[in-house]
Amino acid sequence: MNEKELQSLFVSPAHSIREAMECVDQGSCGIALVVDQERRLLGTITDGDVRRAVLAHIDLELPISVILANKIDTNYPKPVTASPETDRKALIALMHKYFLRQIPILDNDGGVVDLVMLDDLIPTQDLPLQAVIMAGGLGTRLRPLTEDLPKPMLPVGGKPLMELLIEQLRQVGIRRVNVTTHYKPEKISDHFGDGSSFGVELNYVNEDKPLGTGGALGLIDTPTEPILVINGDILTQVDFRAMLAYHQEQRAVMTIAVRQYDIKIPYGVIECEGSRVCALKEKPQMHFLVNAGVYLLEPIVYEFIRNGEHFNMTDLIQWLIDSDHIVASFPIIEYWLDIGQHEDYQQAQEDLKYGRF
């Protein structure tokens, strides 16, 4: 990594978490390096650290030092580093041992002299995933736009929404894509064919009757590798590689992408114990994590899928939780838009036009 690229990853403990998040995103390395004035490494802020801060509802305007302090009580209170003399084999072993995508290289004084990326040590490989795009919805709320087109085929910036999604999957090395269809399936298959013109291999699975977001998975052969399931009406820049790494780190059987959703109550909220008022909160803001329509599933999940039966993804999630399986949440901090209504569709057009997507 050249010096200019390296310095772009430097932040100080006084920087805000939001500024670190922007550094992680803009640097495209999944990490920000917290250094002092002598560029000695004080800590790291990774993509996963930022997402965990979102899950914990930590104020993103707080300084980075808050995240560093929280790391003290974890299994890895200090960043994994290496010296300039560490060879390639040893670096790869360290990354695999600690589920890392990058390792800072330090000199004898603890100063950062380089950052080694796993992608630099091992040629970028296709993700060991196949994808499922849920494209069977009726798109009722988007009529009359969907009278002749299924929702995933609505044009955004001159291309069908689903084509934008397939391009993203191809770019991260996901080549096998299953498409579940129900409403006007020929509109999808006529455009994409077998997928070869779009750099992927497409397999269509048609629902004769709607089976729900979970039931449609039962029409697909049991996979031998994790599968990425994504609703076909979503426009997003979520980092699928980061999601897979997070999923593996959590040792989850299912990981659900979530989005923070805030509601500001426009009144003073009274808290009572019986008839007695014990607190008053003036126009509080409530924070929720909502389902973002993107999932990673391990093959074992198919043991809970009832072939040919209608059920929703929420049912499947609850079955896994009730069976004591690990279901993890992955906060989306990137662009995300669920195109469910006319105003959402208009927003998608504007976002693409003005470079926000």
Secondary structure as UniProt FT lines:
FT   HELIX           3..7
FT   TURN            8..9
FT   STRAND          10..11
FT   TURN            13..14
FT   HELIX           17..27
FT   STRAND          31..35
FT   TURN            37..38
FT   STRAND          40..46
FT   HELIX           47..55
FT   TURN            56..57
FT   TURN            60..61
FT   HELIX           65..71
FT   TURN            72..73
FT   TURN            84..85
FT   HELIX           88..98
FT   STRAND          102..106
FT   TURN            108..109
FT   STRAND          111..117
FT   HELIX           118..121
FT   STRAND          130..135
FT   HELIX           140..142
FT   TURN            143..146
FT   HELIX           151..153
FT   STRAND          155..156
FT   TURN            157..158
FT   STRAND          159..160
FT   HELIX           161..171
FT   TURN            172..173
FT   STRAND          176..181
FT   HELIX           185..192
FT   TURN            193..194
FT   HELIX           196..198
FT   STRAND          201..206
FT   HELIX           212..215
FT   HELIX           216..219
FT   STRAND          227..231
FT   TURN            232..233
FT   STRAND          234..236
FT   HELIX           240..250
FT   STRAND          254..264
FT   STRAND          268..273
FT   TURN            274..275
FT   STRAND          276..282
FT   STRAND          285..297
FT   HELIX           299..304
FT   TURN            307..308
FT   HELIX           313..322
FT   TURN            323..324
FT   STRAND          327..331
FT   STRAND          336..338
FT   HELIX           342..353
FT   TURN            354..355
//
